[in-house]
């Protein structure tokens, strides 16, 4: 008995003595392209404790250091570096540490990412498809378009590396070499152009010179990089954000040996929006049923009284007997339909959300995001504030929707979230994607309700 009490006391002290401390993020607000750090320190745990892998966070990438173990033991710490790829407010879920004694959980935290005004003012990047990308199996080009302020780069841009670049610009697009579920296709003419050199994913490449454009009185040089791909089948393919980095200075000093030396060297970043490529086939409309031909109405007048004819009194008797049954049955059917539709607050909420999306479509991302979130919340029976991107797929799957519909709906939510934080306007194809996705969701939910 004493041994059992001693063991229980030791285990209780160990569990009680465990603690986890979260420092950060430092800083709490960063600009696009920068990193912030979080430090986790756990006390009273064994050396073999490990940090559970973090979930994928759209717009953030995480690098976790090796565990640091104190010489005296019992204290294990990790440093997590988070890099921001787009503006937004991000909620980092609780960190979980697995040890022999159990699971420790650190509290959730938040990170705010702001736009880099200098970067976006002088560099613009965007990704677009060219070719028959809507047809599964066909080869098309992913084109990364870069526009930079010609005069600014000539006067104030600085080289990033020892090897000089014709355009001192570094592009980061980790998915470029392996574009998700899209199949990369080797090009006979090569992926590089014959224009100025820049850096893409750590490699010097030649771009394709596309000329110049004038924006608000300033001249921008337009470059392009191409990647040949193919969609292996129907589906929705998402390509995340890309980043552009450049260095600049506003003040210089003359050095006898080095010449013109920058005094206030700074880095700046620009970012591109993620894009959705929907190669799902357009469903053909269902054929309408053939009309049912009814016999001509029975004449109640002029029927012969004999020879097997039906008398007026007999018909009136049948009608008097059947009509109350038909009226009561029709009233019950209408009552049930009323309760399912206009008599149901949830149905009225869904109907209002769909009408709001279809009646006055806006090209402002945040307005469309709020309307789309309200529609999904109405369909799922939640409040709009409870519709969070990482949980949306699980909630939609729980309703029994097809996986392709779930992926398309969740992908649109992620795309609108990124666009809302980036500002600007949505293009016509993006607006069409919203309408098509909502229409497909309505058909899918309708099939679930009717059991068809």
C-alpha positions as CSV (number, residue, x, y, z in Angstrom):
1,X,0.0,0.0,0.0
2,X,2.9,2.4,0.9
3,X,4.5,1.6,-2.5
4,X,1.3,2.4,-4.4
5,X,1.0,5.7,-2.5
6,X,4.6,6.6,-3.2
7,X,4.2,5.9,-7.0
8,X,1.0,7.9,-7.1
9,X,2.6,10.8,-5.3
10,X,5.6,10.8,-7.8
11,X,3.3,10.7,-10.9
12,X,1.1,13.4,-9.5
13,X,4.0,15.6,-8.8
14,X,5.5,15.0,-12.3
15,X,2.1,15.9,-14.0
16,X,1.6,18.8,-11.7
17,X,5.2,20.1,-12.3
18,X,4.8,20.1,-16.1
19,X,4.3,23.5,-17.7
20,X,4.6,25.1,-21.1
21,X,5.4,28.7,-21.9
22,X,4.8,30.5,-25.2
23,X,6.8,33.6,-26.0
24,X,5.8,35.6,-29.1
25,X,5.1,36.0,-31.8
26,X,7.8,38.6,-31.9
27,X,7.0,40.9,-33.6
28,X,3.2,40.4,-33.5
29,X,2.7,42.5,-36.7
30,X,5.0,42.0,-39.7
31,X,5.0,43.1,-43.3
32,X,4.6,40.6,-46.2
33,X,7.7,38.6,-46.8
34,X,9.1,39.0,-43.3
35,X,9.4,36.4,-40.5
36,X,8.2,36.3,-36.9
37,X,9.3,34.0,-34.2
38,X,7.6,32.0,-31.5
39,X,9.4,30.2,-28.7
40,X,8.0,27.3,-26.8
41,X,9.6,26.2,-23.5
42,X,8.4,23.1,-21.7
43,X,9.4,22.2,-18.1
44,X,9.1,18.9,-16.3
45,X,9.0,16.7,-19.5
46,X,11.3,14.0,-20.8
47,X,14.1,14.5,-23.3
48,X,12.1,12.4,-25.9
49,X,9.2,14.9,-26.0
50,X,8.3,16.0,-29.5
51,X,6.3,18.9,-31.0
52,X,3.3,17.7,-33.0
53,X,3.5,18.9,-36.7
54,X,1.7,22.1,-37.3
55,X,-1.3,22.2,-39.6
56,X,-0.9,23.8,-43.1
57,X,-1.7,27.5,-42.8
58,X,-2.7,29.3,-46.0
59,X,-0.4,32.3,-46.3
60,X,2.2,31.2,-43.8
61,X,5.1,28.8,-43.9
62,X,6.7,27.5,-40.7
63,X,10.2,26.3,-39.9
64,X,10.7,24.5,-36.6
65,X,14.1,24.3,-35.0
66,X,15.6,21.2,-33.4
67,X,14.6,20.8,-29.8
68,X,17.0,22.5,-27.4
69,X,17.5,20.4,-24.2
70,X,18.8,22.1,-21.0
71,X,22.0,20.4,-19.6
72,X,20.2,19.7,-16.3
73,X,17.3,18.0,-18.2
74,X,13.6,18.6,-17.7
75,X,13.5,21.7,-20.0
76,X,12.9,21.3,-23.7
77,X,12.4,24.3,-26.0
78,X,11.6,24.9,-29.7
79,X,11.8,28.0,-31.9
80,X,9.2,28.3,-34.7
81,X,9.9,30.8,-37.5
82,X,6.8,31.9,-39.5
83,X,7.1,33.6,-42.9
84,X,4.3,35.6,-44.2
85,X,3.3,35.2,-47.9
86,X,0.3,37.5,-48.0
87,X,-1.5,40.1,-45.9
88,X,-4.1,39.0,-43.4
89,X,-4.9,38.2,-39.8
90,X,-3.8,34.7,-39.0
91,X,-4.8,32.6,-36.0
92,X,-2.2,30.0,-35.0
93,X,-3.8,27.0,-33.4
94,X,-2.6,25.6,-30.1
95,X,0.8,23.8,-30.2
96,X,0.7,20.3,-28.8
97,X,3.8,18.7,-27.2
98,X,3.7,14.9,-26.9
99,X,5.7,13.4,-23.9
100,X,5.6,10.1,-22.0
101,X,3.5,11.6,-19.2
102,X,0.9,12.9,-21.6
103,X,0.1,15.9,-23.9
104,X,0.9,19.5,-23.1
105,X,-0.9,22.2,-25.1
106,X,0.2,25.8,-25.5
107,X,-2.5,28.5,-26.1
108,X,-3.4,29.7,-29.6
109,X,-2.0,33.0,-30.8
110,X,-2.5,35.5,-33.5
111,X,-0.3,37.2,-36.1
112,X,-1.1,40.2,-38.2
113,X,0.5,40.7,-41.6
114,X,0.4,44.1,-43.3
115,X,1.1,45.0,-46.9
116,X,4.5,46.4,-47.9
117,X,3.7,49.7,-49.5
118,X,7.2,50.2,-51.0
119,X,7.2,46.7,-52.5
120,X,3.7,46.9,-54.0
121,X,4.3,50.5,-55.3
122,X,7.3,49.5,-57.4
123,X,6.7,45.8,-58.3
124,X,3.6,44.0,-59.3
125,X,3.4,40.2,-59.9
126,X,0.5,38.0,-60.9
127,X,-0.1,34.4,-62.1
128,X,-2.4,33.6,-65.0
129,X,-3.0,30.5,-67.2
130,X,-2.7,30.7,-71.0
131,X,-4.1,28.1,-73.3
132,X,-6.8,25.4,-73.1
133,X,-6.5,25.1,-69.3
134,X,-10.3,24.3,-68.9
135,X,-9.9,21.1,-70.8
136,X,-8.4,18.2,-68.7
137,X,-5.5,16.5,-70.4
138,X,-4.6,19.5,-72.6
139,X,-1.2,21.3,-72.2
140,X,-1.2,24.9,-71.2
141,X,1.2,27.6,-69.8
142,X,1.3,29.0,-66.3
143,X,2.6,32.5,-66.8
144,X,4.2,34.5,-63.9
145,X,4.0,38.1,-65.0
146,X,6.3,40.7,-63.3
147,X,6.1,44.5,-63.7
148,X,8.7,46.7,-62.2
149,X,9.1,50.5,-62.0
150,X,11.8,51.1,-64.7
151,X,13.1,54.5,-63.4
152,X,13.1,53.4,-59.7
153,X,15.0,50.3,-60.4
154,X,17.6,52.2,-62.6
155,X,18.2,54.8,-59.9
156,X,17.6,53.1,-56.5
157,X,17.5,49.3,-56.8
158,X,20.5,47.3,-55.5
159,X,22.0,44.0,-56.4
160,X,20.9,41.1,-54.2
161,X,23.8,38.7,-54.8
162,X,27.4,38.8,-55.7
163,X,26.5,37.8,-59.2
164,X,25.0,40.8,-60.9
165,X,21.5,40.4,-62.3
166,X,20.1,42.4,-65.2
167,X,17.0,42.9,-63.1
168,X,17.9,42.7,-59.4
169,X,14.7,40.8,-58.4
170,X,14.2,37.5,-56.5
171,X,11.0,35.6,-57.1
172,X,9.9,32.8,-54.7
173,X,7.2,30.3,-55.9
174,X,7.9,27.0,-54.2
175,X,5.2,25.3,-56.3
176,X,6.8,26.4,-59.6
177,X,8.8,23.2,-60.1
178,X,6.1,20.9,-58.7
179,X,2.8,22.7,-59.2
180,X,0.6,20.7,-56.9
181,X,-1.7,18.2,-58.6
182,X,-0.8,19.7,-62.0
183,X,1.6,17.6,-64.2
184,X,4.7,19.6,-65.3
185,X,5.5,19.1,-69.0
186,X,9.1,19.5,-70.3
187,X,9.2,22.1,-73.0
188,X,11.1,21.6,-76.2
189,X,11.8,25.3,-76.5
190,X,12.8,25.5,-72.8
191,X,11.2,27.3,-69.9
192,X,13.4,30.4,-70.0
193,X,13.1,33.3,-72.4
194,X,15.8,35.5,-73.9
195,X,15.2,38.6,-71.8
196,X,16.8,40.0,-68.7
197,X,18.1,37.7,-65.9
198,X,16.5,37.5,-62.5
199,X,16.3,34.9,-59.7
200,X,13.5,32.3,-59.4
201,X,13.6,29.9,-56.4
202,X,17.3,30.4,-55.9
203,X,18.3,29.9,-59.6
204,X,19.3,32.6,-62.1
205,X,16.9,32.4,-65.1
206,X,16.2,34.4,-68.2
207,X,12.8,36.0,-68.5
208,X,10.7,36.9,-71.4
209,X,10.6,40.7,-72.2
210,X,6.9,41.7,-72.8
211,X,7.4,45.4,-73.3
212,X,6.4,48.3,-71.1
213,X,3.2,49.7,-69.7
214,X,2.3,53.1,-68.3
215,X,0.6,53.3,-64.9
216,X,-0.4,56.7,-63.5
217,X,2.4,58.4,-65.5
218,X,5.1,55.9,-64.5
219,X,6.7,53.4,-66.9
220,X,6.8,49.7,-65.8
221,X,8.8,47.0,-67.6
222,X,6.8,43.8,-68.0
223,X,8.6,40.4,-67.8
224,X,7.2,36.9,-67.9
225,X,8.2,33.4,-66.9
226,X,6.4,30.4,-68.3
227,X,5.8,26.8,-67.1
228,X,4.1,24.2,-69.2
229,X,1.7,22.0,-67.3
230,X,-1.3,19.7,-67.8
231,X,-4.3,19.0,-65.6
232,X,-4.4,15.2,-65.3
233,X,-8.2,15.2,-64.9
234,X,-11.2,17.3,-63.9
235,X,-11.0,19.1,-60.6
236,X,-10.1,22.4,-58.9
237,X,-6.4,23.2,-58.7
238,X,-5.1,25.9,-56.4
239,X,-1.7,27.6,-56.9
240,X,-0.6,29.6,-53.8
241,X,0.9,33.1,-53.6
242,X,4.3,34.0,-55.0
243,X,6.7,36.6,-53.5
244,X,9.1,39.1,-55.1
245,X,12.0,40.6,-53.2
246,X,14.2,43.5,-54.1
247,X,16.6,45.8,-52.3
248,X,16.7,49.6,-52.6
249,X,18.2,52.7,-51.0
250,X,17.4,56.4,-51.0
251,X,20.7,57.8,-49.8
252,X,24.2,57.0,-51.1
253,X,27.8,58.0,-50.4
254,X,30.8,58.0,-52.6
255,X,33.6,55.6,-51.7
256,X,37.1,55.8,-53.3
257,X,37.4,52.0,-53.7
258,X,33.7,50.8,-53.9
259,X,32.2,53.8,-55.7
260,X,28.5,54.5,-54.9
261,X,27.7,52.9,-51.6
262,X,24.1,52.7,-50.2
263,X,23.6,54.2,-46.7
264,X,20.0,53.0,-46.0
265,X,19.7,49.7,-47.7
266,X,16.3,48.0,-47.2
267,X,14.4,45.0,-48.6
268,X,10.9,45.3,-50.0
269,X,8.4,42.6,-51.0
270,X,5.5,42.3,-53.4
271,X,3.1,39.4,-53.6
272,X,0.7,37.8,-56.0
273,X,-2.8,36.4,-55.3
274,X,-3.4,32.7,-55.3
275,X,-5.4,31.4,-58.3
276,X,-8.0,28.7,-58.7
277,X,-8.1,26.6,-61.9
278,X,-11.4,24.7,-62.3
279,X,-11.3,22.0,-64.9
280,X,-14.5,20.3,-63.9
281,X,-16.7,19.5,-66.8
282,X,-19.8,21.6,-67.2
283,X,-22.8,19.4,-66.5
284,X,-25.4,19.2,-69.2
285,X,-28.9,20.2,-68.2
286,X,-31.2,17.4,-67.3
287,X,-33.7,16.6,-70.1
288,X,-37.2,17.7,-69.4
289,X,-39.8,15.0,-68.9
290,X,-42.3,14.4,-71.7
291,X,-45.6,16.1,-71.1
292,X,-48.4,13.9,-69.8
293,X,-51.4,13.9,-72.1
294,X,-54.7,13.8,-70.3
295,X,-57.9,12.6,-71.9
296,X,-60.5,15.3,-72.7
297,X,-62.8,16.2,-69.8
298,X,-65.9,14.1,-69.4
299,X,-69.0,15.8,-70.7
300,X,-71.6,16.0,-68.0
301,X,-74.3,17.1,-70.2
302,X,-76.1,15.2,-73.0
303,X,-75.1,11.8,-71.8
304,X,-77.6,9.1,-72.7
305,X,-79.6,7.8,-69.7
306,X,-79.4,4.2,-70.9
307,X,-77.2,1.9,-72.8
308,X,-74.3,1.8,-70.2
309,X,-74.0,5.6,-70.0
310,X,-73.1,7.4,-66.7
311,X,-75.8,9.6,-65.3
312,X,-75.3,13.1,-64.0
313,X,-76.4,12.2,-60.5
314,X,-73.8,9.5,-60.3
315,X,-71.0,11.8,-61.4
316,X,-72.1,14.5,-58.9
317,X,-72.1,11.9,-56.2
318,X,-68.6,10.7,-57.0
319,X,-67.3,14.3,-57.1
320,X,-69.0,15.2,-53.8
321,X,-67.3,12.1,-52.2
322,X,-63.8,12.7,-53.7
323,X,-63.5,16.5,-53.6
324,X,-63.1,16.8,-49.8
325,X,-60.4,14.1,-49.9
326,X,-58.5,16.0,-52.6
327,X,-58.9,19.3,-50.9
328,X,-57.6,17.9,-47.5
329,X,-54.7,16.1,-49.2
330,X,-53.7,19.2,-51.2
331,X,-53.8,21.3,-48.1
332,X,-51.5,18.8,-46.3
333,X,-49.1,18.8,-49.2
334,X,-49.0,22.6,-49.3
335,X,-48.6,22.8,-45.6
336,X,-45.6,20.5,-45.6
337,X,-44.0,22.4,-48.4
338,X,-44.7,25.7,-46.6
339,X,-43.0,24.4,-43.5
340,X,-40.0,23.3,-45.5
341,X,-39.7,26.6,-47.4
342,X,-41.1,29.9,-46.5
343,X,-42.4,28.6,-43.2
344,X,-38.9,27.6,-42.2
345,X,-36.5,30.4,-40.9
346,X,-33.5,28.4,-42.1
347,X,-34.8,28.1,-45.6
348,X,-35.6,31.8,-45.7
349,X,-32.1,32.5,-44.6
350,X,-30.6,30.4,-47.3
351,X,-32.9,31.9,-49.9
352,X,-31.9,35.4,-48.8
353,X,-28.2,34.6,-49.0
354,X,-28.5,33.1,-52.5
355,X,-30.5,36.1,-53.7
356,X,-27.9,38.5,-52.2
357,X,-25.1,36.7,-54.1
358,X,-27.0,36.5,-57.4
359,X,-28.9,39.8,-57.4
360,X,-26.1,42.3,-56.8
361,X,-22.7,40.7,-57.5
362,X,-19.9,42.9,-56.3
363,X,-16.3,42.8,-57.5
364,X,-15.1,43.9,-54.1
365,X,-13.5,40.9,-52.5
366,X,-14.4,41.6,-48.9
367,X,-18.1,42.1,-49.8
368,X,-18.2,38.9,-51.7
369,X,-16.4,37.0,-48.9
370,X,-18.9,38.2,-46.3
371,X,-21.8,37.2,-48.6
372,X,-20.3,33.8,-49.4
373,X,-19.6,33.2,-45.7
374,X,-23.2,34.0,-44.8
375,X,-24.5,31.7,-47.5
376,X,-22.4,28.7,-46.2
377,X,-23.3,29.6,-42.6
378,X,-27.0,29.5,-43.6
379,X,-26.6,26.1,-45.3
380,X,-24.7,24.6,-42.4
381,X,-26.8,26.2,-39.7
382,X,-24.0,28.2,-38.2
383,X,-23.2,31.8,-37.5
384,X,-21.2,33.5,-40.2
385,X,-18.4,34.2,-37.7
386,X,-18.0,30.5,-37.1
387,X,-17.1,29.7,-40.7
388,X,-13.3,29.4,-40.6
389,X,-11.3,28.3,-43.6
390,X,-9.4,25.3,-42.0
391,X,-12.6,23.8,-40.6
392,X,-14.8,24.4,-43.7
393,X,-13.9,21.2,-45.6
394,X,-14.7,19.0,-42.6
395,X,-18.1,20.6,-42.0
396,X,-19.0,20.3,-45.7
397,X,-18.0,16.6,-45.8
398,X,-20.1,15.9,-42.8
399,X,-23.2,16.9,-44.7
400,X,-22.5,14.2,-47.3
401,X,-21.5,16.4,-50.2
402,X,-19.3,15.0,-53.0
403,X,-15.6,15.5,-52.5
404,X,-15.2,17.6,-55.7
405,X,-17.9,20.0,-54.5
406,X,-16.2,20.2,-51.1
407,X,-12.8,21.0,-52.6
408,X,-14.3,23.7,-54.9
409,X,-16.3,25.4,-52.1
410,X,-13.3,25.4,-49.7
411,X,-10.9,26.5,-52.4
412,X,-13.2,29.5,-53.2
413,X,-13.3,30.5,-49.6
414,X,-9.5,30.5,-49.4
415,X,-9.2,32.4,-52.6
416,X,-11.7,35.1,-51.5
417,X,-10.0,35.4,-48.1
418,X,-6.7,36.1,-49.8
419,X,-8.2,38.5,-52.2
420,X,-10.0,40.4,-49.5
421,X,-6.8,41.1,-47.6
422,X,-5.1,42.1,-50.9
423,X,-7.6,44.8,-51.8
424,X,-8.4,45.7,-55.4
425,X,-11.1,44.2,-57.6
426,X,-12.0,40.8,-58.8
427,X,-11.8,39.9,-62.5
428,X,-14.8,38.6,-64.5
429,X,-13.6,35.0,-64.4
430,X,-13.4,35.2,-60.6
431,X,-16.9,36.5,-60.4
432,X,-18.1,33.7,-62.7
433,X,-16.4,31.2,-60.4
434,X,-18.4,32.5,-57.4
435,X,-21.7,32.2,-59.3
436,X,-20.8,28.7,-60.6
437,X,-19.7,27.4,-57.2
438,X,-22.8,28.6,-55.4
439,X,-25.0,27.1,-58.2
440,X,-23.2,23.8,-57.8
441,X,-23.6,23.9,-54.0
442,X,-27.3,24.6,-54.3
443,X,-27.8,21.6,-56.7
444,X,-25.8,19.4,-54.4
445,X,-27.7,20.4,-51.3
446,X,-30.9,20.1,-53.1
447,X,-30.0,16.5,-54.1
448,X,-29.3,15.7,-50.5
449,X,-32.6,17.1,-49.4
450,X,-34.6,15.1,-51.9
451,X,-32.5,12.0,-51.7
452,X,-31.8,11.9,-55.4
